[in-house]
Amino acid sequence: MKKYTPEIGQAIFGQESKEYAVEEILEASLLMISKEWDRVMWNINQKEMDSPFRNTGARWECDTFKLEAYSWNDEYEQPYNFKYKDIEISWYKYFGRGMSVNKEVAYDEVQKMLVDCLNALREYEKQRNKF
């Protein structure tokens, strides 16, 4: 993994970035989790919900992972936008921009993270869906 260098706006105004740049496979996995989050929330609520992957201020968590949209509160030191086990990922203002991760993440870890998070969302849906 390559080291992460934040853009100037992120370095001055954004939350503290992590040490490594997010590789494509990790970003693609997060995108899949985001799409599944949208689908599950729609099925449960029958309306579009404010996604923590977007610039909404929304937060969401389950036993497997945590999500927190970019915070515009200057007094809040946001530790991450996505957390799974010891993997912490941050982005600047919106998902996909200025993404960094706190550690080198091996391919098999990404694969396990994706499967675990998708399964957690599906279990969440099963427990809360009234249909």
A tleap script that builds the chain and sets N, CA, C and O, in Angstrom:
source leaprc.protein.ff14SB
mol = sequence {
  NMET LYS LYS TYR THR PRO GLU ILE GLY GLN
  ALA ILE PHE GLY GLN GLU SER LYS GLU TYR
  ALA VAL GLU GLU ILE LEU GLU ALA SER LEU
  LEU MET ILE SER LYS GLU TRP ASP ARG VAL
  MET TRP ASN ILE ASN GLN LYS GLU MET ASP
  SER PRO PHE ARG ASN THR GLY ALA ARG TRP
  GLU CYS ASP THR PHE LYS LEU GLU ALA TYR
  SER TRP ASN ASP GLU TYR GLU GLN PRO TYR
  ASN PHE LYS TYR LYS ASP ILE GLU ILE SER
  TRP TYR LYS TYR PHE GLY ARG GLY MET SER
  VAL ASN LYS GLU VAL ALA TYR ASP GLU VAL
  GLN LYS MET LEU VAL ASP CYS LEU ASN ALA
  LEU ARG GLU TYR GLU LYS GLN ARG ASN LYS
  CPHE
}
set mol.1.N position { 0.852 -1.178 0.000 }
set mol.1.CA position { 0.000 0.000 0.000 }
set mol.1.C position { 0.894 1.236 0.000 }
set mol.1.O position { 1.985 1.247 0.570 }
set mol.2.N position { 0.400 2.251 -0.647 }
set mol.2.CA position { 1.190 3.476 -0.646 }
set mol.2.C position { 0.721 4.414 0.457 }
set mol.2.O position { -0.437 4.378 0.873 }
set mol.3.N position { 1.620 5.235 0.912 }
set mol.3.CA position { 1.318 6.218 1.944 }
set mol.3.C position { 0.312 7.223 1.388 }
set mol.3.O position { 0.276 7.482 0.185 }
set mol.4.N position { -0.503 7.784 2.278 }
set mol.4.CA position { -1.529 8.733 1.861 }
set mol.4.C position { -1.064 10.170 2.104 }
set mol.4.O position { -0.544 10.493 3.172 }
set mol.5.N position { -1.256 11.020 1.107 }
set mol.5.CA position { -0.994 12.449 1.237 }
set mol.5.C position { -2.299 13.186 0.970 }
set mol.5.O position { -2.816 13.134 -0.146 }
set mol.6.N position { -2.840 13.871 1.971 }
set mol.6.CA position { -4.121 14.562 1.779 }
set mol.6.C position { -3.988 15.790 0.881 }
set mol.6.O position { -2.931 16.416 0.811 }
set mol.7.N position { -5.084 16.118 0.196 }
set mol.7.CA position { -5.111 17.365 -0.567 }
set mol.7.C position { -5.064 18.527 0.435 }
set mol.7.O position { -5.331 18.332 1.620 }
set mol.8.N position { -4.733 19.706 -0.026 }
set mol.8.CA position { -4.503 20.828 0.881 }
set mol.8.C position { -5.729 21.178 1.726 }
set mol.8.O position { -5.595 21.440 2.921 }
set mol.9.N position { -6.916 21.186 1.127 }
set mol.9.CA position { -8.128 21.493 1.882 }
set mol.9.C position { -8.381 20.479 2.976 }
set mol.9.O position { -8.783 20.831 4.085 }
set mol.10.N position { -8.144 19.221 2.660 }
set mol.10.CA position { -8.327 18.161 3.644 }
set mol.10.C position { -7.299 18.297 4.766 }
set mol.10.O position { -7.631 18.121 5.939 }
set mol.11.N position { -6.068 18.606 4.414 }
set mol.11.CA position { -5.019 18.735 5.416 }
set mol.11.C position { -5.297 19.884 6.382 }
set mol.11.O position { -4.984 19.795 7.570 }
set mol.12.N position { -5.887 20.965 5.866 }
set mol.12.CA position { -6.138 22.143 6.701 }
set mol.12.C position { -7.472 22.059 7.435 }
set mol.12.O position { -7.546 22.361 8.626 }
set mol.13.N position { -8.534 21.644 6.723 }
set mol.13.CA position { -9.876 21.722 7.283 }
set mol.13.C position { -10.503 20.387 7.652 }
set mol.13.O position { -11.422 20.350 8.470 }
set mol.14.N position { -10.039 19.305 7.079 }
set mol.14.CA position { -10.696 18.011 7.263 }
set mol.14.C position { -10.266 17.289 8.524 }
set mol.14.O position { -9.375 17.727 9.252 }
set mol.15.N position { -10.933 16.165 8.758 }
set mol.15.CA position { -10.526 15.314 9.872 }
set mol.15.C position { -9.138 14.778 9.575 }
set mol.15.O position { -8.687 14.791 8.430 }
set mol.16.N position { -8.476 14.314 10.598 }
set mol.16.CA position { -7.137 13.780 10.413 }
set mol.16.C position { -7.196 12.550 9.512 }
set mol.16.O position { -8.016 11.655 9.716 }
set mol.17.N position { -6.325 12.520 8.523 }
set mol.17.CA position { -6.313 11.378 7.612 }
set mol.17.C position { -5.486 10.243 8.214 }
set mol.17.O position { -4.731 10.429 9.168 }
set mol.18.N position { -5.655 9.081 7.628 }
set mol.18.CA position { -4.942 7.880 8.070 }
set mol.18.C position { -3.627 7.767 7.291 }
set mol.18.O position { -3.332 8.593 6.428 }
set mol.19.N position { -2.853 6.745 7.604 }
set mol.19.CA position { -1.505 6.612 7.059 }
set mol.19.C position { -1.448 6.160 5.597 }
set mol.19.O position { -0.564 6.589 4.855 }
set mol.20.N position { -2.381 5.296 5.176 }
set mol.20.CA position { -2.297 4.683 3.849 }
set mol.20.C position { -3.450 5.100 2.940 }
set mol.20.O position { -4.556 5.383 3.401 }
set mol.21.N position { -3.165 5.132 1.643 }
set mol.21.CA position { -4.205 5.386 0.651 }
set mol.21.C position { -5.077 4.136 0.519 }
set mol.21.O position { -4.580 3.015 0.620 }
set mol.22.N position { -6.360 4.330 0.297 }
set mol.22.CA position { -7.288 3.214 0.109 }
set mol.22.C position { -7.128 2.676 -1.312 }
set mol.22.O position { -7.255 3.418 -2.287 }
set mol.23.N position { -6.851 1.389 -1.414 }
set mol.23.CA position { -6.698 0.762 -2.725 }
set mol.23.C position { -8.063 0.494 -3.343 }
set mol.23.O position { -9.076 0.468 -2.645 }
set mol.24.N position { -8.079 0.294 -4.655 }
set mol.24.CA position { -9.328 0.126 -5.401 }
set mol.24.C position { -10.198 -1.003 -4.873 }
set mol.24.O position { -11.417 -0.847 -4.794 }
set mol.25.N position { -9.607 -2.135 -4.510 }
set mol.25.CA position { -10.394 -3.280 -4.046 }
set mol.25.C position { -11.114 -2.944 -2.740 }
set mol.25.O position { -12.245 -3.382 -2.528 }
set mol.26.N position { -10.482 -2.188 -1.885 }
set mol.26.CA position { -11.097 -1.776 -0.626 }
set mol.26.C position { -12.210 -0.757 -0.880 }
set mol.26.O position { -13.284 -0.847 -0.284 }
set mol.27.N position { -11.956 0.202 -1.758 }
set mol.27.CA position { -12.996 1.180 -2.102 }
set mol.27.C position { -14.190 0.502 -2.766 }
set mol.27.O position { -15.335 0.838 -2.464 }
set mol.28.N position { -13.939 -0.444 -3.662 }
set mol.28.CA position { -15.031 -1.167 -4.325 }
set mol.28.C position { -15.850 -1.961 -3.321 }
set mol.28.O position { -17.073 -2.037 -3.438 }
set mol.29.N position { -15.191 -2.552 -2.339 }
set mol.29.CA position { -15.909 -3.298 -1.296 }
set mol.29.C position { -16.795 -2.371 -0.479 }
set mol.29.O position { -17.936 -2.715 -0.168 }
set mol.30.N position { -16.280 -1.206 -0.131 }
set mol.30.CA position { -17.096 -0.221 0.601 }
set mol.30.C position { -18.283 0.250 -0.240 }
set mol.30.O position { -19.372 0.472 0.288 }
set mol.31.N position { -18.074 0.399 -1.531 }
set mol.31.CA position { -19.176 0.785 -2.413 }
set mol.31.C position { -20.269 -0.278 -2.406 }
set mol.31.O position { -21.455 0.052 -2.395 }
set mol.32.N position { -19.879 -1.550 -2.412 }
set mol.32.CA position { -20.865 -2.635 -2.340 }
set mol.32.C position { -21.611 -2.606 -1.008 }
set mol.32.O position { -22.821 -2.829 -0.966 }
set mol.33.N position { -20.893 -2.331 0.071 }
set mol.33.CA position { -21.536 -2.221 1.382 }
set mol.33.C position { -22.509 -1.044 1.386 }
set mol.33.O position { -23.603 -1.141 1.941 }
set mol.34.N position { -22.114 0.053 0.775 }
set mol.34.CA position { -22.982 1.229 0.676 }
set mol.34.C position { -24.272 0.916 -0.082 }
set mol.34.O position { -25.359 1.287 0.360 }
set mol.35.N position { -24.153 0.245 -1.203 }
set mol.35.CA position { -25.333 -0.121 -2.009 }
set mol.35.C position { -26.250 -1.068 -1.232 }
set mol.35.O position { -27.473 -0.934 -1.284 }
set mol.36.N position { -25.660 -2.017 -0.519 }
set mol.36.CA position { -26.458 -2.952 0.264 }
set mol.36.C position { -27.121 -2.230 1.438 }
set mol.36.O position { -28.265 -2.528 1.784 }
set mol.37.N position { -26.412 -1.288 2.046 }
set mol.37.CA position { -27.001 -0.481 3.132 }
set mol.37.C position { -28.240 0.250 2.600 }
set mol.37.O position { -29.291 0.242 3.241 }
set mol.38.N position { -28.113 0.872 1.443 }
set mol.38.CA position { -29.252 1.578 0.831 }
set mol.38.C position { -30.429 0.629 0.601 }
set mol.38.O position { -31.572 0.960 0.916 }
set mol.39.N position { -30.143 -0.550 0.052 }
set mol.39.CA position { -31.202 -1.516 -0.252 }
set mol.39.C position { -31.902 -1.974 1.022 }
set mol.39.O position { -33.131 -1.999 1.087 }
set mol.40.N position { -31.127 -2.330 2.018 }
set mol.40.CA position { -31.687 -2.826 3.281 }
set mol.40.C position { -32.530 -1.742 3.958 }
set mol.40.O position { -33.636 -2.018 4.423 }
set mol.41.N position { -32.023 -0.538 4.014 }
set mol.41.CA position { -32.773 0.541 4.667 }
set mol.41.C position { -34.071 0.846 3.922 }
set mol.41.O position { -35.089 1.154 4.541 }
set mol.42.N position { -34.032 0.760 2.592 }
set mol.42.CA position { -35.254 0.956 1.816 }
set mol.42.C position { -36.270 -0.141 2.144 }
set mol.42.O position { -37.448 0.142 2.363 }
set mol.43.N position { -35.818 -1.369 2.175 }
set mol.43.CA position { -36.730 -2.477 2.457 }
set mol.43.C position { -37.348 -2.383 3.839 }
set mol.43.O position { -38.516 -2.728 4.022 }
set mol.44.N position { -36.590 -1.927 4.799 }
set mol.44.CA position { -37.102 -1.807 6.161 }
set mol.44.C position { -38.036 -0.607 6.304 }
set mol.44.O position { -39.105 -0.721 6.905 }
set mol.45.N position { -37.642 0.534 5.758 }
set mol.45.CA position { -38.359 1.794 5.985 }
set mol.45.C position { -39.284 2.214 4.851 }
set mol.45.O position { -40.113 3.109 5.019 }
set mol.46.N position { -39.144 1.574 3.708 }
set mol.46.CA position { -39.935 1.906 2.522 }
set mol.46.C position { -39.785 3.372 2.122 }
set mol.46.O position { -40.720 3.999 1.623 }
set mol.47.N position { -38.588 3.897 2.354 }
set mol.47.CA position { -38.236 5.244 1.890 }
set mol.47.C position { -36.711 5.351 1.902 }
set mol.47.O position { -36.026 4.588 2.583 }
set mol.48.N position { -36.201 6.300 1.143 }
set mol.48.CA position { -34.768 6.515 1.104 }
set mol.48.C position { -34.318 7.150 2.418 }
set mol.48.O position { -34.914 8.120 2.887 }
set mol.49.N position { -33.276 6.598 2.994 }
set mol.49.CA position { -32.746 7.085 4.269 }
set mol.49.C position { -31.451 7.875 4.024 }
set mol.49.O position { -30.783 7.686 3.007 }
set mol.50.N position { -31.109 8.754 4.958 }
set mol.50.CA position { -29.853 9.495 4.874 }
set mol.50.C position { -28.702 8.532 5.104 }
set mol.50.O position { -28.550 7.985 6.196 }
set mol.51.N position { -27.900 8.328 4.085 }
set mol.51.CA position { -26.806 7.375 4.163 }
set mol.51.C position { -25.576 7.987 4.810 }
set mol.51.O position { -25.195 9.110 4.477 }
set mol.52.N position { -24.949 7.261 5.734 }
set mol.52.CA position { -23.690 7.721 6.310 }
set mol.52.C position { -22.540 7.729 5.301 }
set mol.52.O position { -21.474 8.277 5.585 }
set mol.53.N position { -22.744 7.130 4.136 }
set mol.53.CA position { -21.743 7.173 3.077 }
set mol.53.C position { -21.805 8.488 2.306 }
set mol.53.O position { -20.893 8.808 1.543 }
set mol.54.N position { -22.873 9.246 2.505 }
set mol.54.CA position { -23.031 10.527 1.818 }
set mol.54.C position { -22.840 11.667 2.822 }
set mol.54.O position { -22.667 11.440 4.019 }
set mol.55.N position { -22.874 12.842 2.328 }
set mol.55.CA position { -22.643 14.029 3.144 }
set mol.55.C position { -23.935 14.416 3.867 }
set mol.55.O position { -24.528 15.455 3.576 }
set mol.56.N position { -24.366 13.574 4.810 }
set mol.56.CA position { -25.680 13.731 5.448 }
set mol.56.C position { -25.623 13.975 6.953 }
set mol.56.O position { -26.614 14.405 7.543 }
set mol.57.N position { -24.505 13.715 7.572 }
set mol.57.CA position { -24.405 13.794 9.028 }
set mol.57.C position { -24.927 12.546 9.726 }
set mol.57.O position { -24.924 12.476 10.955 }
set mol.58.N position { -25.375 11.564 8.954 }
set mol.58.CA position { -25.970 10.349 9.524 }
set mol.58.C position { -24.905 9.414 10.102 }
set mol.58.O position { -23.748 9.405 9.682 }
set mol.59.N position { -25.350 8.632 11.081 }
set mol.59.CA position { -24.518 7.593 11.699 }
set mol.59.C position { -25.325 6.306 11.732 }
set mol.59.O position { -26.555 6.324 11.771 }
set mol.60.N position { -24.608 5.192 11.716 }
set mol.60.CA position { -25.274 3.890 11.824 }
set mol.60.C position { -24.239 2.886 12.294 }
set mol.60.O position { -23.066 2.965 11.928 }
set mol.61.N position { -24.687 1.936 13.112 }
set mol.61.CA position { -23.770 0.877 13.515 }
set mol.61.C position { -24.519 -0.397 13.854 }
set mol.61.O position { -25.706 -0.390 14.180 }
set mol.62.N position { -23.780 -1.488 13.764 }
set mol.62.CA position { -24.262 -2.790 14.199 }
set mol.62.C position { -23.088 -3.452 14.923 }
set mol.62.O position { -22.055 -2.816 15.126 }
set mol.63.N position { -23.229 -4.679 15.302 }
set mol.63.CA position { -22.145 -5.363 16.015 }
set mol.63.C position { -20.905 -5.571 15.144 }
set mol.63.O position { -19.807 -5.754 15.670 }
set mol.64.N position { -21.066 -5.545 13.824 }
set mol.64.CA position { -19.973 -5.861 12.906 }
set mol.64.C position { -19.188 -4.645 12.449 }
set mol.64.O position { -17.961 -4.702 12.360 }
set mol.65.N position { -19.872 -3.548 12.160 }
set mol.65.CA position { -19.176 -2.358 11.664 }
set mol.65.C position { -19.924 -1.086 12.032 }
set mol.65.O position { -21.090 -1.116 12.424 }
set mol.66.N position { -19.215 0.040 11.894 }
set mol.66.CA position { -19.777 1.354 12.213 }
set mol.66.C position { -19.588 2.283 11.026 }
set mol.66.O position { -18.593 2.205 10.306 }
set mol.67.N position { -20.564 3.165 10.838 }
set mol.67.CA position { -20.522 4.172 9.778 }
set mol.67.C position { -20.816 5.538 10.365 }
set mol.67.O position { -21.651 5.675 11.259 }
set mol.68.N position { -20.134 6.533 9.862 }
set mol.68.CA position { -20.368 7.896 10.303 }
set mol.68.C position { -20.047 8.830 9.142 }
set mol.68.O position { -18.912 8.855 8.665 }
set mol.69.N position { -21.032 9.596 8.684 }
set mol.69.CA position { -20.800 10.547 7.610 }
set mol.69.C position { -19.764 11.576 8.056 }
set mol.69.O position { -19.528 11.762 9.250 }
set mol.70.N position { -19.166 12.223 7.101 }
set mol.70.CA position { -18.204 13.284 7.384 }
set mol.70.C position { -18.848 14.317 8.311 }
set mol.70.O position { -19.978 14.749 8.080 }
set mol.71.N position { -18.133 14.700 9.342 }
set mol.71.CA position { -18.658 15.671 10.299 }
set mol.71.C position { -18.144 17.071 9.985 }
set mol.71.O position { -16.949 17.288 9.787 }
set mol.72.N position { -19.082 18.011 9.946 }
set mol.72.CA position { -18.739 19.415 9.708 }
set mol.72.C position { -18.533 20.161 11.026 }
set mol.72.O position { -18.268 21.363 11.023 }
set mol.73.N position { -18.652 19.466 12.131 }
set mol.73.CA position { -18.484 20.075 13.441 }
set mol.73.C position { -16.987 20.219 13.740 }
set mol.73.O position { -16.297 19.222 13.952 }
set mol.74.N position { -16.493 21.446 13.757 }
set mol.74.CA position { -15.069 21.697 13.982 }
set mol.74.C position { -14.601 21.275 15.369 }
set mol.74.O position { -13.407 21.072 15.588 }
set mol.75.N position { -15.523 21.143 16.294 }
set mol.75.CA position { -15.146 20.797 17.663 }
set mol.75.C position { -15.157 19.284 17.917 }
set mol.75.O position { -14.782 18.829 18.998 }
set mol.76.N position { -15.585 18.519 16.925 }
set mol.76.CA position { -15.626 17.062 17.059 }
set mol.76.C position { -14.444 16.464 16.312 }
set mol.76.O position { -14.291 16.678 15.110 }
set mol.77.N position { -13.611 15.718 17.021 }
set mol.77.CA position { -12.487 15.040 16.378 }
set mol.77.C position { -12.956 13.676 15.900 }
set mol.77.O position { -12.979 12.709 16.661 }
set mol.78.N position { -13.324 13.612 14.647 }
set mol.78.CA position { -13.886 12.395 14.070 }
set mol.78.C position { -12.780 11.367 13.836 }
set mol.78.O position { -11.837 11.637 13.092 }
set mol.79.N position { -12.882 10.194 14.460 }
set mol.79.CA position { -11.808 9.209 14.327 }
set mol.79.C position { -11.819 8.454 12.991 }
set mol.79.O position { -10.770 8.004 12.531 }
set mol.80.N position { -12.981 8.314 12.373 }
set mol.80.CA position { -13.104 7.553 11.124 }
set mol.80.C position { -14.516 7.759 10.573 }
set mol.80.O position { -15.391 8.311 11.241 }
set mol.81.N position { -14.709 7.298 9.335 }
set mol.81.CA position { -16.048 7.264 8.742 }
set mol.81.C position { -16.582 5.842 8.674 }
set mol.81.O position { -17.794 5.626 8.676 }
set mol.82.N position { -15.674 4.874 8.613 }
set mol.82.CA position { -16.034 3.462 8.562 }
set mol.82.C position { -15.072 2.709 9.461 }
set mol.82.O position { -13.864 2.942 9.423 }
set mol.83.N position { -15.614 1.798 10.276 }
set mol.83.CA position { -14.760 0.972 11.134 }
set mol.83.C position { -15.268 -0.460 11.122 }
set mol.83.O position { -16.451 -0.724 11.337 }
set mol.84.N position { -14.349 -1.372 10.865 }
set mol.84.CA position { -14.600 -2.815 10.926 }
set mol.84.C position { -13.395 -3.427 11.638 }
set mol.84.O position { -12.267 -3.332 11.154 }
set mol.85.N position { -13.636 -4.046 12.769 }
set mol.85.CA position { -12.550 -4.604 13.588 }
set mol.85.C position { -11.483 -3.526 13.796 }
set mol.85.O position { -11.777 -2.468 14.353 }
set mol.86.N position { -10.236 -3.784 13.350 }
set mol.86.CA position { -9.183 -2.783 13.530 }
set mol.86.C position { -8.910 -1.968 12.262 }
set mol.86.O position { -7.897 -1.275 12.169 }
set mol.87.N position { -9.812 -2.056 11.299 }
set mol.87.CA position { -9.694 -1.277 10.065 }
set mol.87.C position { -10.514 -0.003 10.219 }
set mol.87.O position { -11.718 -0.063 10.469 }
set mol.88.N position { -9.873 1.139 10.074 }
set mol.88.CA position { -10.541 2.436 10.138 }
set mol.88.C position { -10.283 3.183 8.836 }
set mol.88.O position { -9.139 3.327 8.406 }
set mol.89.N position { -11.362 3.655 8.213 }
set mol.89.CA position { -11.260 4.357 6.942 }
set mol.89.C position { -11.889 5.736 7.092 }
set mol.89.O position { -12.967 5.890 7.667 }
set mol.90.N position { -11.193 6.725 6.564 }
set mol.90.CA position { -11.700 8.100 6.577 }
set mol.90.C position { -11.788 8.616 5.157 }
set mol.90.O position { -11.049 8.178 4.276 }
set mol.91.N position { -12.707 9.558 4.941 }
set mol.91.CA position { -12.788 10.244 3.659 }
set mol.91.C position { -13.042 11.716 3.908 }
set mol.91.O position { -13.392 12.122 5.016 }
set mol.92.N position { -12.863 12.505 2.874 }
set mol.92.CA position { -13.001 13.957 2.982 }
set mol.92.C position { -14.323 14.404 2.368 }
set mol.92.O position { -14.493 14.366 1.150 }
set mol.93.N position { -15.234 14.818 3.197 }
set mol.93.CA position { -16.554 15.355 2.848 }
set mol.93.C position { -17.513 14.318 2.295 }
set mol.93.O position { -18.665 14.282 2.728 }
set mol.94.N position { -17.104 13.481 1.371 }
set mol.94.CA position { -18.002 12.452 0.843 }
set mol.94.C position { -17.208 11.201 0.467 }
set mol.94.O position { -16.021 11.269 0.146 }
set mol.95.N position { -17.891 10.068 0.517 }
set mol.95.CA position { -17.276 8.785 0.196 }
set mol.95.C position { -16.620 8.841 -1.183 }
set mol.95.O position { -17.219 9.306 -2.153 }
set mol.96.N position { -15.385 8.362 -1.251 }
set mol.96.CA position { -14.648 8.321 -2.510 }
set mol.96.C position { -13.621 9.429 -2.644 }
set mol.96.O position { -12.719 9.335 -3.477 }
set mol.97.N position { -13.739 10.472 -1.844 }
set mol.97.CA position { -12.812 11.604 -1.935 }
set mol.97.C position { -11.831 11.544 -0.760 }
set mol.97.O position { -12.241 11.398 0.392 }
set mol.98.N position { -10.558 11.655 -1.055 }
set mol.98.CA position { -9.541 11.713 -0.021 }
set mol.98.C position { -9.605 10.549 0.949 }
set mol.98.O position { -9.550 10.744 2.163 }
set mol.99.N position { -9.721 9.340 0.419 }
set mol.99.CA position { -9.891 8.170 1.278 }
set mol.99.C position { -8.552 7.644 1.775 }
set mol.99.O position { -7.598 7.489 1.012 }
set mol.100.N position { -8.509 7.372 3.092 }
set mol.100.CA position { -7.298 6.831 3.701 }
set mol.100.C position { -7.683 5.767 4.727 }
set mol.100.O position { -8.801 5.750 5.243 }
set mol.101.N position { -6.740 4.892 5.004 }
set mol.101.CA position { -6.967 3.774 5.922 }
set mol.101.C position { -5.803 3.699 6.905 }
set mol.101.O position { -4.673 4.051 6.565 }
set mol.102.N position { -6.077 3.245 8.107 }
set mol.102.CA position { -5.093 3.255 9.182 }
set mol.102.C position { -4.032 2.159 9.107 }
set mol.102.O position { -3.031 2.229 9.820 }
set mol.103.N position { -4.228 1.157 8.266 }
set mol.103.CA position { -3.260 0.050 8.213 }
set mol.103.C position { -3.258 -0.566 6.824 }
set mol.103.O position { -4.163 -0.334 6.023 }
set mol.104.N position { -2.245 -1.340 6.558 }
set mol.104.CA position { -2.214 -2.093 5.315 }
set mol.104.C position { -3.249 -3.211 5.436 }
set mol.104.O position { -3.256 -3.958 6.415 }
set mol.105.N position { -4.115 -3.318 4.442 }
set mol.105.CA position { -5.200 -4.304 4.492 }
set mol.105.C position { -4.970 -5.321 3.372 }
set mol.105.O position { -5.001 -4.981 2.190 }
set mol.106.N position { -4.740 -6.565 3.768 }
set mol.106.CA position { -4.492 -7.636 2.809 }
set mol.106.C position { -5.784 -7.997 2.072 }
set mol.106.O position { -6.888 -7.770 2.567 }
set mol.107.N position { -5.616 -8.555 0.897 }
set mol.107.CA position { -6.764 -8.935 0.071 }
set mol.107.C position { -7.735 -9.832 0.829 }
set mol.107.O position { -8.947 -9.625 0.756 }
set mol.108.N position { -7.221 -10.833 1.561 }
set mol.108.CA position { -8.115 -11.747 2.278 }
set mol.108.C position { -8.868 -11.031 3.407 }
set mol.108.O position { -9.983 -11.427 3.746 }
set mol.109.N position { -8.273 -9.982 3.993 }
set mol.109.CA position { -8.972 -9.185 5.005 }
set mol.109.C position { -10.118 -8.389 4.378 }
set mol.109.O position { -11.201 -8.277 4.951 }
set mol.110.N position { -9.857 -7.840 3.192 }
set mol.110.CA position { -10.898 -7.098 2.478 }
set mol.110.C position { -12.056 -8.031 2.154 }
set mol.110.O position { -13.221 -7.675 2.332 }
set mol.111.N position { -11.732 -9.204 1.685 }
set mol.111.CA position { -12.743 -10.197 1.331 }
set mol.111.C position { -13.586 -10.577 2.554 }
set mol.111.O position { -14.812 -10.638 2.465 }
set mol.112.N position { -12.944 -10.826 3.677 }
set mol.112.CA position { -13.663 -11.178 4.904 }
set mol.112.C position { -14.520 -10.016 5.380 }
set mol.112.O position { -15.665 -10.212 5.789 }
set mol.113.N position { -13.970 -8.801 5.329 }
set mol.113.CA position { -14.718 -7.613 5.726 }
set mol.113.C position { -15.991 -7.473 4.893 }
set mol.113.O position { -17.069 -7.230 5.436 }
set mol.114.N position { -15.864 -7.625 3.592 }
set mol.114.CA position { -17.015 -7.491 2.700 }
set mol.114.C position { -18.086 -8.518 3.035 }
set mol.114.O position { -19.257 -8.166 3.178 }
set mol.115.N position { -17.706 -9.760 3.161 }
set mol.115.CA position { -18.662 -10.831 3.467 }
set mol.115.C position { -19.320 -10.587 4.827 }
set mol.115.O position { -20.539 -10.696 4.953 }
set mol.116.N position { -18.525 -10.260 5.834 }
set mol.116.CA position { -19.068 -10.024 7.175 }
set mol.116.C position { -20.041 -8.846 7.195 }
set mol.116.O position { -21.103 -8.929 7.812 }
set mol.117.N position { -19.685 -7.756 6.527 }
set mol.117.CA position { -20.552 -6.573 6.524 }
set mol.117.C position { -21.850 -6.825 5.753 }
set mol.117.O position { -22.921 -6.419 6.204 }
set mol.118.N position { -21.767 -7.485 4.605 }
set mol.118.CA position { -22.976 -7.799 3.842 }
set mol.118.C position { -23.878 -8.736 4.641 }
set mol.118.O position { -25.095 -8.549 4.673 }
set mol.119.N position { -23.296 -9.731 5.279 }
set mol.119.CA position { -24.085 -10.648 6.110 }
set mol.119.C position { -24.731 -9.917 7.284 }
set mol.119.O position { -25.878 -10.196 7.630 }
set mol.120.N position { -24.009 -8.991 7.894 }
set mol.120.CA position { -24.559 -8.215 9.015 }
set mol.120.C position { -25.750 -7.379 8.559 }
set mol.120.O position { -26.752 -7.291 9.269 }
set mol.121.N position { -25.652 -6.768 7.386 }
set mol.121.CA position { -26.769 -5.977 6.867 }
set mol.121.C position { -27.981 -6.856 6.565 }
set mol.121.O position { -29.116 -6.475 6.853 }
set mol.122.N position { -27.743 -8.013 5.996 }
set mol.122.CA position { -28.847 -8.923 5.681 }
set mol.122.C position { -29.505 -9.452 6.949 }
set mol.122.O position { -30.722 -9.636 6.983 }
set mol.123.N position { -28.724 -9.696 7.978 }
set mol.123.CA position { -29.274 -10.132 9.265 }
set mol.123.C position { -30.077 -8.998 9.907 }
set mol.123.O position { -31.143 -9.235 10.476 }
set mol.124.N position { -29.575 -7.793 9.816 }
set mol.124.CA position { -30.283 -6.621 10.323 }
set mol.124.C position { -31.642 -6.489 9.630 }
set mol.124.O position { -32.664 -6.241 10.270 }
set mol.125.N position { -31.624 -6.661 8.319 }
set mol.125.CA position { -32.874 -6.595 7.542 }
set mol.125.C position { -33.844 -7.689 7.975 }
set mol.125.O position { -35.031 -7.426 8.164 }
set mol.126.N position { -33.356 -8.887 8.129 }
set mol.126.CA position { -34.206 -10.016 8.505 }
set mol.126.C position { -34.857 -9.776 9.881 }
set mol.126.O position { -36.030 -10.093 10.081 }
set mol.127.N position { -34.102 -9.225 10.803 }
set mol.127.CA position { -34.625 -8.983 12.151 }
set mol.127.C position { -35.660 -7.852 12.199 }
set mol.127.O position { -36.529 -7.840 13.071 }
set mol.128.N position { -35.565 -6.910 11.269 }
set mol.128.CA position { -36.436 -5.731 11.341 }
set mol.128.C position { -37.505 -5.653 10.267 }
set mol.128.O position { -38.425 -4.842 10.371 }
set mol.129.N position { -37.403 -6.464 9.258 }
set mol.129.CA position { -38.363 -6.392 8.164 }
set mol.129.C position { -39.687 -7.016 8.586 }
set mol.129.O position { -39.724 -8.136 9.095 }
set mol.130.N position { -40.751 -6.293 8.374 }
set mol.130.CA position { -42.081 -6.736 8.787 }
set mol.130.C position { -42.806 -7.489 7.685 }
set mol.130.O position { -43.916 -7.980 7.892 }
set mol.131.N position { -42.189 -7.581 6.520 }
set mol.131.CA position { -42.896 -8.230 5.392 }
set mol.131.C position { -42.570 -9.692 5.304 }
set mol.131.O position { -43.074 -10.385 4.420 }
savepdb mol mol.pdb
quit
